[in-house]
Amino acid sequence: MIRFLQKDSRVMKGIFIAIIAATCVLMVIFLVPGMFSGDQGSSSNTYATIRGAGILGRFFGGDDVSTQEVQQLAQRMLQRQQLPDFVLPYMMQRVGTGLIQQHIELQEANRLGVSVTDDDLRNFLHTGTWGQVLFPNGRYIGDEQYASLVSQNFGISRDQFEKELKKELQEDRLRSFITAGVTVSDQQVRDAYRQQGTKIKFDYAVISSDDLSKTINPTDQELQAFFKQHAPKYAKAIPEQRKIEYIAFATANLPGGAPQVTDAEVQQYYNQHQSDYHVDDQVKVRHILIKVDENADAKTDEAAKQKAEDILKQLHNGGNFADLAKKYSDDPGSKDQGGELGFIKHGVTVPEFDKAAFALQPGQISDLVRTKFGYHIIQTEEKQSAHTRPLDEVKQTIVALLTRQKEAQAQQAFGQQLASEAQKTGMAQTATAHHLQLATTDYLAQTAIIPTLADGSQMLTSAFSAKPGAAPQVASTGDGYAVFQVVDVHAAHAPTFDEYKSHVLDDFRDEQLPSLLSRKTAELADKAKADNDLAKAAKEVGATMKSSDLVGRDAQVPDIGQLSQVAPTLFDLNVGQFSNAINGQRTGAVAKLTDKQQPTPDEIQKNFEQTRDSLLNQQREQMFEVFVTNLVDQYQKAGRIRVNRRMQQQPGLPGAPRS
């Protein structure tokens, strides 16, 4: 290298000039305050940039998270979880944070040499989770069906799906790489199962918040002082109310009467929507399932198979399928319906079930069919070949649909006509001209119900966003439409003490209740321990005595809640010992242990491997979570996360300003 640099040539001069120029640029960047410290140059489509390590990493090798990518994924999650559109900003924040973390993990994986090749991806698609879907019975479903499957389930292209899957595989390999050294001792496994499998039974005394709240009875003077002290809280306790006048109408009030649908319109709709009436190959089936795990030992599997064969013999000897399904089937979704599953299409069930069901003729019963769920006995009741339903069969449905559409269009047009007339001549004169009735509400809150309308919510929502005296508007009323106008507004305001006294009392009690409940429960615990008598202590403080069943840590106990969260220390007690105060959300309790059963050595040994796997997975998750948290923190401190300035207004993002 030295000899190379010592050579006198035009190439070497060019290299030196480039080095000097780069050095000058770097000096300007790092010595001029504020240079590149923000994200002024960020593209509007860049949600965040995760920079590489070192000085050059600030300019080369960074990964961009695009705003489009964040928004599209957030929208898909909204649709999948059936959430309203207004949740989108919050979902984008969540998705953005997740993608930033993913990019950081992938950068670290590349740094550590943890990679995934195209061959790795192909192998996973053949043998992994997707293997049974893409290669049923070892046969590929084809590119077209593969792309369609991905599009339907994820709303993305096949290439994008494989790209994202490759990232996930690389993340999984990084997780395995980081947590490879995690181990648990045999004693830890035994202790974990002993803790998990311990069950207890106890008597407990409960103090109810509802009962205790009634004992809080302040004077009017105390309530008035509370009311004044919390004046800002009550400043708008009486919500805004509006008086509205409206003209409601339905189809019967339309000037030309109810619109009619012609045969030509029905035929035209049918021609344009024939795909809606296409019926795929399908069979109507019922089944009896004898459940057994696909990894069960030979003895367990044979017992399940023998039970299924006995049922099959009963069917061949004239047994009633529905009765036997109700008696023996392990499928809770169909058992009570005599095993009835209804019509199914190809691909809806697991491949083995699908093949057997479609191979049977109506009335036939299958031999035993083994799937990952167990042993099935299937009866095909009816078969339908793929076809398009004829017009005569769907005509009434189309007529009803087109009638509703025409009625809605006619009502909207009539509503707009009335609104225009009301703007010129007034609501009253418009109502009279069309033989309709003008109604005026009382002062209503936005959440009120208008008794004379099937659904007044749309009208109220629009009315509360309109200005008093604004032009009349049109809103749906559930069974028609209404033209309405805001007459007057009562702004939100503070009530007088007398108007709001009952609410003030509730608020006063809610504020005093937690500390009172805590004191009473502590008093109950002290009395029980002092007298060694929980029932006596409960009577003195007005608590109610109850007894639990024999329960484990995850049990939900009435008036206490889930023990693992609310009262885990109960499992540390010995029989006869009292607990300290147990503070639930709306109750206080004290318990006395009456029974304690721990797993036997045989039970521990039987569940040893399963417990070891669970404990290992838990510790690996914890270790990887700590690793990722520290990694993100390092990126933040090094200034390697740059979130678009507009996105930085959303708190909680990595790299965003913190208050």
NUZAGU-477300 format. One record per residue (C-alpha): x, y, z; residue number from 1. Coordinates in Angstrom, 3 decimals, padded with zeros to 6 digits. Each point is the difference from the previous one (the first is absolute). Layout:
         x         y         z  num
         X         Y         Z  NUM
...
This chain:
         x         y         z  num
   000.000   000.000   000.000    1
   002.806   002.407   000.881    2
   001.823  -000.712  -003.217    3
  -003.158   000.529  -001.949    4
  -000.570   003.391   001.600    5
   003.563   001.022  -000.738    6
  -000.411  -000.451  -003.747    7
   000.016   003.242  -001.998    8
  -002.840  -000.212  -002.478    9
  -003.108   001.834  -001.166   10
  -002.108  -002.691   001.668   11
   001.704   000.609   003.350   12
  -000.465   003.752  -000.318   13
  -003.686  -000.553  -000.654   14
  -000.273  -002.220   003.076   15
   001.700   002.587   002.209   16
  -002.271   002.764  -001.316   17
  -003.063  -002.124   000.732   18
   001.239  -000.742   003.541   19
   000.691   003.680   000.701   20
  -003.395   001.032  -001.410   21
  -001.791  -002.605   002.128   22
   001.878   001.179   003.088   23
  -001.056   003.590  -000.639   24
  -003.616  -001.035  -000.392   25
   000.104  -001.974   003.262   26
   001.582   002.958   001.834   27
  -002.784   002.280  -001.188   28
  -002.625  -002.530   001.043   29
   001.353  -000.601   003.466   30
   001.356   003.477   000.807   31
  -002.881   002.130  -001.259   32
  -002.687   000.007   002.750   33
  -003.292  -001.598  -000.971   34
   001.254  -001.380  -003.324   35
  -001.997  -003.182  -000.711   36
  -001.131  -000.205   003.624   37
  -003.650  -000.002  -000.924   38
  -001.964  -001.482  -002.870   39
  -000.570   003.025  -002.176   40
   001.021  -001.947  -003.042   41
  -002.173  -002.980   000.715   42
  -002.294  -001.057  -002.796   43
  -003.669   000.437   000.763   44
  -000.333  -003.729  -000.624   45
   002.685  -000.871   002.551   46
  -001.498  -000.884   003.357   47
   003.352  -000.700   001.633   48
   003.620  -000.729  -000.840   49
   002.154  -002.442   001.947   50
   003.607   000.937  -000.625   51
   003.018  -002.249  -000.185   52
   002.804  -000.009   002.547   53
   002.919   002.425   000.062   54
   000.608   003.305  -001.740   55
  -000.686  -001.320  -003.483   56
  -003.147  -001.679   001.301   57
  -001.537   003.440   000.345   58
  -000.042   000.321  -003.770   59
   000.303  -003.494  -001.464   60
  -001.697  -003.319   000.670   61
  -003.040   001.313   001.851   62
  -003.390  -001.719  -000.174   63
  -003.147   001.991  -000.730   64
  -003.455  -000.828   001.350   65
  -002.442   001.543  -002.462   66
  -003.140   001.814   001.106   67
  -001.904  -001.926  -002.674   68
   001.178  -003.304   001.475   69
  -001.082   001.050   003.512   70
  -003.370   001.272  -001.180   71
  -000.813  -003.034  -002.139   72
   000.886  -002.454   002.765   73
  -001.966   002.050   002.551   74
  -003.042   000.023  -002.294   75
   000.232  -003.773  -000.511   76
   000.120  -000.478   003.770   77
  -003.040   002.265   000.421   78
  -001.938  -002.085  -002.503   79
   001.132  -003.307   001.498   80
  -000.961   001.100   003.534   81
  -003.164   001.800  -001.228   82
   000.942   003.276   001.683   83
  -001.422   003.436  -000.963   84
   001.974   002.360  -002.252   85
   000.672   002.546   002.763   86
   002.359  -002.544   001.615   87
   002.341   000.231  -003.034   88
   002.431   002.606   001.516   89
   000.443  -002.133   003.112   90
   000.422  -003.151  -002.083   91
   002.591   001.771  -002.181   92
   001.954   000.923   003.124   93
  -000.070  -003.631   001.132   94
   000.921  -001.350  -003.432   95
   002.718   002.629  -000.487   96
   001.612  -000.906   003.300   97
  -000.121  -003.684  -000.933   98
   001.567   000.546  -003.442   99
   002.760   002.176   001.428  100
   000.778  -002.750   002.511  101
  -000.057  -002.594  -002.793  102
   002.507   001.996  -002.076  103
   002.285   000.312   003.023  104
  -000.186  -003.748   000.635  105
   000.781  -000.761  -003.655  106
   002.986   002.385   000.005  107
   001.329  -001.761   003.079  108
  -000.630  -003.411  -001.580  109
   002.016   001.021  -003.072  110
   002.793   001.310   002.223  111
   000.136  -003.338   001.817  112
  -000.080  -001.980  -003.232  113
  -003.486  -001.411   000.628  114
  -001.605  -000.288  -003.428  115
  -002.739  -001.787  -001.954  116
   000.583  -001.182  -003.567  117
  -002.532  -000.545  -002.764  118
   000.513  -003.746   000.503  119
  -000.858   000.400   003.688  120
  -003.220   001.754  -000.977  121
  -000.947  -002.686  -002.531  122
   000.681  -002.724   002.552  123
  -002.195   001.765   002.570  124
  -002.855   000.354  -002.507  125
   000.217  -003.735  -000.671  126
   000.330  -001.244   003.573  127
  -001.043   002.820   002.312  128
  -003.379   001.360   001.011  129
  -000.941   000.650  -003.611  130
   001.028  -003.438  -001.231  131
  -003.418  -001.595   000.535  132
  -001.690   002.942  -001.719  133
   002.252   000.393  -003.039  134
   000.882  -003.687  -000.427  135
  -002.997  -002.084   001.111  136
   000.853  -003.678  -000.335  137
   003.375   001.111  -001.369  138
  -001.464   001.695  -003.091  139
   000.490   003.719  -000.679  140
  -003.265   001.940  -000.349  141
   001.421   002.136  -002.811  142
   001.242   003.583  -000.352  143
  -003.423   001.459  -000.725  144
  -001.689  -001.531   003.053  145
   003.026   000.827   002.169  146
  -000.142   003.684  -001.028  147
  -003.779   000.074   000.501  148
   000.336  -001.556   003.463  149
   002.543   002.616   001.088  150
  -002.039   002.849  -001.455  151
  -003.209  -001.113   001.713  152
   001.608  -000.533   003.402  153
   002.540   002.833   000.117  154
  -000.913   002.442  -002.754  155
   003.529  -000.035  -001.456  156
   001.775  -001.537  -002.975  157
   001.771  -003.343   000.085  158
   003.426   001.681  -000.357  159
  -000.731   002.355   002.899  160
  -001.268  -002.930   002.091  161
   003.195  -001.976  -000.552  162
   002.092   003.087   000.727  163
  -001.773   000.529   003.335  164
   000.162  -003.717   000.801  165
   003.741   000.067  -000.576  166
   000.321   002.846   002.503  167
  -001.975  -001.958   002.576  168
   002.188  -003.067  -000.496  169
   003.098   002.153   000.485  170
  -001.504   001.458   003.194  171
  -000.718  -003.536   001.234  172
   003.576  -001.039  -000.701  173
   001.295   003.061   001.844  174
  -002.220  -000.924   002.939  175
   001.397  -003.556  -000.020  176
   003.563   001.321  -000.315  177
  -000.344   002.385   002.946  178
  -001.832  -002.449   002.269  179
   001.966  -003.138  -000.912  180
   001.765   000.003   003.357  181
  -003.161   000.053   002.109  182
  -000.282  -003.047   002.245  183
  -002.087  -001.038   002.981  184
   001.005  -002.435   002.677  185
  -002.013  -003.069   000.956  186
  -000.721   001.609   003.355  187
  -001.353   003.130  -001.682  188
  -002.326  -002.184  -002.070  189
  -001.256  -001.862   003.077  190
  -000.475   003.227   001.936  191
  -001.856   001.574  -002.924  192
  -002.435  -002.898  -000.329  193
  -000.432  -000.208   003.761  194
  -000.900   003.687   000.036  195
  -002.203  -000.336  -003.070  196
  -001.770  -003.138   001.217  197
  -000.617   000.965   003.629  198
  -003.687   000.360   000.872  199
  -001.544   001.594   003.057  200
  -003.345   000.382   001.679  201
  -000.858   002.817   002.373  202
  -002.689   001.833   001.907  203
  -000.089   003.722  -000.579  204
  -001.782   003.070   001.314  205
  -001.016   002.624  -002.556  206
  -000.658   003.689   000.474  207
  -002.052   001.367  -002.912  208
   000.689   003.490  -001.347  209
  -003.683   000.424  -000.776  210
  -000.965  -000.718   003.615  211
   002.857   002.045   001.418  212
  -000.810   002.953  -002.255  213
  -003.426   000.332   001.636  214
   001.684   000.645   003.355  215
   001.655   003.143  -001.368  216
  -002.578   002.684   000.799  217
   001.500   003.494  -000.051  218
  -001.884   003.093   001.142  219
  -001.286   002.552  -002.507  220
   002.766   002.318   001.184  221
   002.653  -002.628  -000.850  222
  -001.599  -000.653  -003.381  223
  -000.136   003.700  -000.847  224
   003.668   000.370   000.931  225
   000.793  -003.005  -002.256  226
  -002.060   001.551  -002.807  227
   001.940   003.276   000.209  228
   003.351  -001.756   000.293  229
  -000.706  -001.951  -003.200  230
  -001.599   002.876  -001.909  231
   002.112  -000.597  -003.164  232
  -001.338  -003.560  -000.162  233
  -003.591   001.249  -000.014  234
   000.590   002.984  -002.305  235
  -001.741  -001.824  -002.870  236
  -001.781  -002.736   001.904  237
  -003.297   000.919  -001.675  238
   000.723  -000.860  -003.651  239
  -000.941   002.187  -002.933  240
  -003.638  -000.384  -001.033  241
  -001.738   000.976  -003.215  242
  -003.564   000.567  -001.067  243
  -000.764  -001.315  -003.488  244
  -002.951   000.269  -002.332  245
  -000.433  -002.608  -002.663  246
  -002.262  -001.359  -002.731  247
   000.070  -003.798  -000.125  248
  -001.242  -002.058  -002.941  249
   000.081  -003.572  -001.306  250
  -000.611  -001.743  -003.327  251
  -003.765   000.442   000.325  252
   000.484   003.802   000.005  253
   001.913   000.130  -003.293  254
  -001.827   002.144  -002.611  255
  -000.045  -002.776  -002.592  256
  -000.607  -002.816   002.466  257
   002.257  -003.000   000.505  258
   002.337  -000.557  -002.993  259
  -000.511  -003.170  -002.036  260
   002.632  -002.395  -001.344  261
  -000.410  -001.240  -003.584  262
   000.877  -003.453  -001.351  263
   002.542   001.639  -002.298  264
   001.800   001.528   003.003  265
   000.014  -003.375   001.762  266
   001.434  -001.705  -003.084  267
   002.658   002.701  -000.402  268
   001.072  -000.320   003.653  269
   000.145  -003.787  -000.274  270
   002.139   000.187  -003.148  271
   002.439   002.399   001.667  272
   000.273  -001.996   003.259  273
  -000.076  -003.620  -001.125  274
   003.222  -000.696   001.902  275
  -001.922   000.764   003.223  276
  -002.270  -002.937  -000.713  277
   002.702  -002.510  -000.845  278
  -000.044  -003.089   002.237  279
   003.217  -002.055   000.333  280
   000.109  -003.770   000.359  281
  -001.236  -000.704   003.496  282
  -001.266  -002.815   002.145  283
  -002.260  -000.048   003.024  284
   001.572  -002.217   002.654  285
  -000.117  -001.016   003.597  286
   002.613  -001.840   001.997  287
   000.898  -001.685   003.253  288
   003.438   000.843   001.411  289
   001.903  -002.111   002.493  290
   002.689   002.412   001.025  291
   003.633  -001.066   000.435  292
   003.185   002.027  -000.398  293
   002.053  -000.759  -003.107  294
   003.068  -000.442   002.243  295
  -001.768  -002.316   002.453  296
   001.723  -003.241   000.974  297
  -001.029  -003.229  -001.737  298
  -002.126  -001.221   002.908  299
  -002.067   003.205   000.183  300
  -000.397   000.123  -003.777  301
  -001.114  -003.651  -000.146  302
  -002.614   000.586   002.735  303
  -001.477   002.930  -001.942  304
   000.017  -001.998  -003.236  305
  -001.756  -002.941   001.665  306
  -002.692   002.313   001.378  307
  -000.573   001.471  -003.472  308
  -000.191  -003.484  -001.567  309
  -002.631  -001.047   002.560  310
  -002.117   003.038  -000.958  311
   000.459  -000.812  -003.693  312
  -001.286  -003.537   000.644  313
  -003.086   001.411   001.702  314
  -000.647   002.182  -003.067  315
   000.364  -003.001  -002.350  316
  -002.479  -001.886   002.194  317
  -002.637   002.716  -000.442  318
   000.984   002.472   002.705  319
  -001.237   003.599  -000.350  320
   002.884   002.279  -001.017  321
  -001.349   003.108   001.760  322
  -000.680  -001.870   003.257  323
   003.449  -001.591   000.026  324
   001.641   003.367  -000.746  325
  -001.782   001.612   002.939  326
   001.082  -002.868   002.237  327
   003.615  -000.549  -001.046  328
   001.410   002.856  -002.138  329
   002.813   002.117   001.452  330
  -000.702   002.949  -002.325  331
  -001.748   002.611   002.205  332
  -000.947   002.094  -003.024  333
  -002.165  -002.670  -001.641  334
  -000.719  -002.600   002.676  335
  -003.283   001.491   001.197  336
  -001.201   000.302  -003.620  337
   000.508  -003.715  -000.589  338
   003.392   000.590  -001.639  339
  -001.456   002.369  -002.599  340
   002.593   002.220  -001.736  341
  -002.203   001.266  -002.838  342
   001.360   000.667  -003.488  343
   003.778   000.199  -000.370  344
   002.152   000.953  -002.984  345
   003.326  -001.431  -001.093  346
   002.865   001.158   002.198  347
  -002.114   000.985   003.006  348
   000.905  -003.114   002.013  349
   003.308  -001.836   000.400  350
   001.053  -001.943  -003.142  351
  -000.840  -003.491   001.305  352
  -003.509   001.041   001.029  353
  -000.522   001.931  -003.244  354
   000.997  -002.956  -002.184  355
  -002.248  -002.470   001.812  356
  -003.056   002.287   000.135  357
   000.050   000.801  -003.728  358
   000.644  -003.640  -000.958  359
  -003.215  -001.227   001.668  360
  -003.402  -000.103  -001.692  361
  -003.068   001.368   001.833  362
  -000.960  -002.334   002.816  363
   003.328  -001.804   000.114  364
   002.092  -000.291   003.173  365
   003.793   000.005  -000.122  366
   002.462  -002.367   001.591  367
   002.113   001.514   002.782  368
   001.793   003.175  -001.149  369
   003.138   000.955   001.981  370
   000.859   003.700   000.236  371
   002.097   002.019   002.425  372
  -003.152   000.359   002.125  373
  -000.677  -003.703   000.375  374
  -002.267  -002.596  -001.646  375
  -003.022   001.147  -002.020  376
  -003.039  -001.843  -001.281  377
  -001.523   002.063  -002.818  378
  -003.413  -000.155  -001.638  379
  -000.668   001.959  -003.182  380
  -003.647   001.070  -000.080  381
  -000.163   002.043  -003.198  382
   002.304   001.059  -002.867  383
  -000.147   003.040  -002.239  384
   002.137   000.432  -003.102  385
   001.323   003.419  -000.908  386
  -002.672   002.060  -001.743  387
  -001.538   003.451  -000.305  388
  -003.359   000.385   001.697  389
  -002.702   000.781  -002.635  390
  -001.783   003.349  -000.058  391
  -003.334  -001.482   001.111  392
   001.676  -001.273   003.172  393
   001.488   003.371   001.003  394
  -002.520   002.407  -001.541  395
  -001.797   000.881   003.236  396
   003.303   000.780   001.691  397
   000.996   002.313  -002.865  398
  -003.414   001.713  -000.028  399
   000.264   000.660   003.742  400
   003.538   001.368  -000.386  401
  -000.855   002.287  -002.927  402
  -003.165   001.185   001.746  403
   001.996   001.038   003.070  404
   002.529   001.778  -002.207  405
  -002.703   001.864  -001.914  406
  -001.828   000.941   003.171  407
   003.189   001.345   001.572  408
   000.833   002.014  -003.115  409
  -003.541   001.399  -000.228  410
  -000.042   000.865   003.711  411
   003.368   001.754  -000.198  412
  -001.111   001.993  -003.034  413
  -003.268   000.964   001.694  414
   001.911   000.949   003.151  415
   002.295   002.299  -001.971  416
  -003.041   001.533  -001.675  417
  -001.648   000.689   003.386  418
   003.252   001.429   001.398  419
   000.292   002.409  -002.938  420
  -003.608   001.114   000.398  421
   000.389   000.409   003.766  422
   003.029   002.192  -000.557  423
  -002.155   002.329  -002.105  424
  -003.432  -000.115   001.638  425
   000.673  -001.411   003.489  426
  -000.532  -003.384   001.625  427
  -003.659   000.545   000.948  428
  -001.162   001.119  -003.442  429
   001.925  -002.854  -001.673  430
  -001.608  -002.590   002.279  431
  -003.487   001.405  -000.699  432
   000.573   000.104  -003.774  433
   000.751  -003.722  -000.055  434
  -002.580  -001.080   002.611  435
   002.742  -000.965   002.445  436
   000.322   000.743   003.709  437
   002.580   002.354   001.511  438
   001.254  -001.252   003.385  439
   002.140   001.804   002.575  440
   002.044  -001.821   002.639  441
   000.721   001.083   003.533  442
   003.584   000.952   000.774  443
   001.890  -003.250  -000.636  444
   003.503  -001.298   000.684  445
   001.858  -001.602  -002.899  446
  -000.544  -003.470   001.464  447
  -003.743   000.466   000.472  448
  -002.711  -002.159  -001.577  449
  -002.759   001.576  -002.073  450
  -003.075  -002.198   000.676  451
  -001.805   000.918  -003.233  452
   002.889  -001.165  -002.224  453
   001.208  -003.549  -000.558  454
   003.607   001.237   000.150  455
   000.747   003.643   000.719  456
   003.758  -000.471   000.578  457
   001.103   001.217  -003.444  458
  -002.156   003.103   000.263  459
   001.328   000.799   003.494  460
   003.620  -000.518  -001.084  461
  -000.443   002.371  -002.922  462
  -001.990   002.490   002.095  463
   002.781   000.263   002.581  464
   002.539   000.869  -002.681  465
  -002.250   002.639  -001.601  466
  -000.317   003.651   000.942  467
  -003.339   001.338   001.280  468
  -001.995   001.396  -002.878  469
   002.120  -001.789  -002.605  470
  -001.689  -001.278  -003.144  471
  -002.272  -003.033   000.454  472
   001.693  -003.378  -000.386  473
  -001.135  -003.523  -000.850  474
   000.646  -003.080   002.192  475
  -001.071  -003.636  -000.011  476
  -002.467  -001.045   002.703  477
   000.151  -003.762  -000.376  478
  -003.359  -000.393  -001.740  479
   000.199   003.163  -002.087  480
   001.607   003.436   000.026  481
  -000.435   003.325   001.762  482
   000.733   003.586  -000.928  483
   001.120   001.846   003.122  484
   001.283   003.320   001.282  485
   001.534   001.031   003.344  486
  -002.286   002.488   001.744  487
   001.982   000.798   003.152  488
   003.019  -001.097   002.027  489
   000.592  -000.243   003.729  490
   003.777  -000.091   000.450  491
   001.622  -002.453   002.396  492
   000.138   001.562   003.458  493
   000.530  -000.669   003.677  494
  -003.056  -001.055   002.008  495
  -001.026   001.520   003.292  496
   000.759  -002.021   003.098  497
  -003.671  -000.866   000.518  498
  -000.365  -001.179  -003.625  499
   002.987  -002.288   000.260  500
  -000.035  -001.002   003.651  501
  -000.559  -003.729  -000.623  502
   002.916  -000.113  -002.481  503
   002.224   001.917   002.408  504
  -000.817  -002.538   002.705  505
   000.995  -002.862  -002.335  506
   003.272   001.743  -000.849  507
   000.719   000.698   003.670  508
  -000.550  -003.644   000.863  509
   002.162  -001.184  -002.914  510
   002.850   002.198   001.204  511
  -000.244  -001.142   003.626  512
  -000.697  -003.665  -000.713  513
   003.483  -001.390  -000.902  514
   001.660   001.169   003.213  515
  -003.001  -001.042   002.118  516
  -000.082  -003.441  -001.628  517
   003.727  -000.407   000.593  518
  -000.334   000.968   003.691  519
  -003.002  -002.287   000.548  520
   001.709  -002.954  -001.660  521
   003.168   000.538   002.054  522
  -002.169   000.192   003.125  523
  -001.682  -003.277  -001.000  524
   003.393  -001.693  -000.442  525
   001.271   001.255   003.369  526
  -003.134  -001.162   001.845  527
   000.044  -003.441  -001.634  528
   003.646  -000.581   000.897  529
  -000.383   001.382   003.535  530
  -002.996  -002.221   000.855  531
   000.946  -002.874  -002.343  532
  -003.619   000.174  -001.184  533
  -000.844   001.294  -003.491  534
  -003.767  -000.436   000.348  535
  -000.075   002.066   003.200  536
   002.101   002.768  -001.557  537
  -002.230   000.023  -003.087  538
  -003.099   000.462   002.144  539
   001.563   002.896   001.921  540
   000.926   001.969  -003.151  541
  -003.094  -000.951  -002.032  542
   001.770  -002.303  -002.490  543
  -001.537  -003.045  -001.706  544
   001.477  -003.481   000.484  545
   000.566  -002.231  -003.038  546
   001.947  -003.147  -000.920  547
   001.953  -000.779  -003.139  548
   000.233  -003.247  -001.932  549
   003.328  -001.800  -000.305  550
   001.678   002.358  -002.475  551
   003.280   000.657  -001.794  552
   001.849   003.249  -000.646  553
  -001.922   000.878  -003.157  554
  -003.408  -000.474   001.607  555
  -002.556   002.803   000.121  556
  -001.445   000.176   003.516  557
  -003.257   001.971   000.495  558
   000.534   003.430   001.629  559
   003.792  -000.390  -000.180  560
   000.922  -000.562  -003.638  561
   002.858  -001.957  -001.565  562
   002.176  -001.229   002.845  563
   003.283   000.205  -001.929  564
  -000.529   003.726  -000.451  565
  -001.890   001.091   003.122  566
   001.077  -002.421   002.722  567
   003.018  -002.131  -001.054  568
   001.320  -000.072   003.597  569
  -002.900  -002.269   001.021  570
   002.015  -002.883  -001.454  571
   002.863   000.739   002.412  572
  -002.228  -000.530   003.058  573
  -000.291  -003.180   002.013  574
  -003.338  -001.503   000.989  575
  -001.514   002.022   002.839  576
   001.906   003.218  -000.785  577
  -001.714   003.325  -000.758  578
   000.816   002.233  -002.931  579
   000.690   003.691   000.198  580
  -002.529   002.390  -001.519  581
  -000.897  -000.906  -003.603  582
  -000.958   003.113  -001.954  583
  -002.099  -000.643  -003.089  584
  -001.503   002.636  -002.280  585
  -003.327   000.226   001.793  586
   000.543  -002.230   003.034  587
   002.292  -000.613   002.941  588
   000.540  -003.505   001.367  589
   001.877  -002.058   002.563  590
   000.440  -003.757  -000.418  591
   000.792  -002.997   002.211  592
   001.531  -003.028  -001.679  593
  -001.962  -003.204   000.664  594
   001.684  -002.413  -002.434  595
   003.149  -000.152  -002.108  596
   000.842  -002.705  -002.525  597
   003.346  -000.122  -001.793  598
   000.870  -002.176  -003.000  599
   001.422  -003.445   000.767  600
   003.491  -000.970  -001.228  601
  -001.657  -002.239  -002.617  602
  -002.103   002.921  -001.308  603
   003.077   002.210  -000.136  604
   001.943  -002.650  -001.925  605
  -002.903  -000.647  -002.390  606
  -000.168   003.700  -000.920  607
   003.754   000.590   000.220  608
   000.832   000.438  -003.713  609
  -003.062   002.110  -000.721  610
   000.846   002.241   002.963  611
   003.639   000.238  -001.089  612
  -001.033   001.100  -003.503  613
  -002.427   002.572   001.395  614
   002.603   001.352   002.429  615
   002.671   000.155  -002.699  616
  -002.318   001.860  -002.378  617
  -000.950   002.420   002.754  618
   003.617   000.750   000.894  619
   000.985   000.291  -003.655  620
  -002.800   002.507  -000.583  621
   001.119   002.008   003.029  622
   003.632  -000.083  -001.085  623
  -000.776   001.044  -003.572  624
  -002.300   002.772   001.207  625
   002.810   001.395   002.155  626
   002.401  -000.335  -002.936  627
  -002.303   001.921  -002.368  628
  -000.753   002.677   002.601  629
   003.723   000.588   000.572  630
   000.657  -000.053  -003.735  631
  -002.642   002.646  -000.733  632
   001.340   002.064   002.909  633
   003.503  -000.166  -001.491  634
  -001.317   001.161  -003.377  635
  -001.829   002.886   001.673  636
   003.052   001.141   001.969  637
   002.163  -000.209  -003.120  638
  -002.521   002.111  -001.935  639
  -000.512  -002.800  -002.514  640
  -003.813   000.249   000.000  641
  -001.406   002.972  -001.878  642
  -003.795   000.264  -000.100  643
  -001.661   002.405  -002.435  644
  -000.635   003.287   001.817  645
  -003.752  -000.235  -000.522  646
   000.067  -003.491   001.482  647
   002.019   001.265   002.973  648
  -003.087   001.824   001.177  649
  -001.386  -003.423   000.917  650
   001.362  -001.020   003.419  651
   001.254  -003.497   000.620  652
   002.022  -000.471  -003.209  653
   003.665  -000.975   000.255  654
   002.023   003.149  -000.576  655
  -002.967   002.289   000.656  656
   000.374   002.793   002.562  657
  -001.011  -000.894   003.514  658
  -001.752   002.305   002.354  659
